[in-house]
Amino acid sequence: MTEHPTLPQPLRRTRQRAALATLLAGSSEFKTAQDLHGELMAAGEQVGIATVYRTLQLMADAGELDAIRTADGHAAYRSCSTRHHHHLICRDCGKTVEIQAPDFETWAGEIARANGFTDIAHELELFGRCADHGGSVSA
């Protein structure tokens, strides 16, 4: 008999998950569980902070959200596209732009092969200041 790997089960649709998904869909920036919990409470949603943490982690594990670590070590979440991408994030306001980095992808593969590595995975987040917060673009 052949064993088949267990496929991830779709997440159960709950009121809390729907509320979080709605909040995240309306934002272009990464938000922490504390930020989202505060927004939910302000909107009249009665949900515990532990439920917010647990639901965000489940959604990230299911590929519904991207997660990063902030400079102070907190997890922050954002609803993103499903294709492979990276982020450019403003340190001041949190504005986030999805970017493609084909040169980086090529470089990462070359470095891996040169050192005898295969099956490489990576995460790339670039932090800076957007034009609205003192970032100036020069040629």
N, C-alpha and C positions, 0 to 999 in steps of 0.2 A: 504494500500500500504506500502511495506517495504522500508525503506530508506537504502541506501548503502553508506558507507563512500566513499568520493572522493579519488580515488587512485592518487598518485603523477604522474604527467604527465612527460614523458621523456623530457629532456632538448633539446631545439632546437640546432641543430648543426650549430655553427657559426665559422667563421674563427678564431676569438679570442679564443674561447673555444678549438678549435682544436690545436692552437698554444700553449696554456697553458698546455693542456693534453700531448702534445709531450715533452715539457720541463720537466714536472714533471715525466713522464714515464722514462726519461733518468737519473733520479737522485735518490739517496738513502737517501738524507737528506731533512729535512723540510726547506722550503724557505718562506720568507715573500712576500707579494704583491710587495713591493718595489724591492726586489731581482729579482723577476720574471719580473717585468716591465722593469728593467734595461737590463736583458737578452733578452727580446723581442725586445727592441729598438736597442740593439747591433746587433741583427740578421736581422734588417731592417723591423721589423713588426711595423707598425704605429698603436698603440693602446694607448688609454688614461689610466692613472692610475685609474680613477674611474671605467672604464670598467673592469680593472684587478680585483679590489676589488670586484665588483659586481659579476663577473663571478666566481671567486674563492668561494665566499659565496654560490652561487647557486650550484656549483659542490659539495661543502661540504654538503650542505643540502640534495642533491640527493644521498649522500653516495658514490660519486666517489672519494672523497679525505678525508683524515684524517686531522683534524685541532688541533693544540695545541696553548697554549699561551707561548710565550718566557719569559725569566726572566725579560725583559724590558716591558712586557705587549702587545707585538705585536702578531697578529695571524700569524701562520706559517702553511704551507700546504705541504702535501706529498701524492703521489699516493700509496695506500696500498692495501693489500689483503682485501677481503670482510669478511673473518672469524673474529671472536672475537679475539683480540690480544692487546698487550701493546707494549710500545717502550722503548728501552734503547738508550739514546742520549748522544753523546759526547758534553760536554760544549764548547770545543775548536774548533772543526771542523764541528760539526753538523752531523757526521756519525750516522746513525740510524739503529738499528737492531730491527726487530719485534720479540717479545718474547711471549711465553705462560707462564702463571703463575697459574697453577691449585691450588697450595696451597693458593695463595691469593684469588682465587675465592671461595674456600671452607671457608676460614676465613671470607671473606666479607658476605657470606650467613649466617654463624653462628652468627656473630655480629648483622646482621639485624634481624634475627629471635629472638635473645635474647632480643632485644629492641622493639619487636612488629612491625617491618617494613616488608613490602612485596614489590614486584615489584621494586627491587633495580636495579639501573644503576650506573655505575662508569666509571671513566677514570683513568688510571695509567700510568704515564710517569716517568721513572727513568733517572736521569741525572748524569753523571760522566765523566771520562776521558778515552778515548780509549787507546789501547796499543801504538798507534802512537804518543800520546800526553801526555806521562808521566804516564799513568795508568799502574800499574804493578799488575800482578795476582799472589797471593800467596795462597798456599794450606792451 
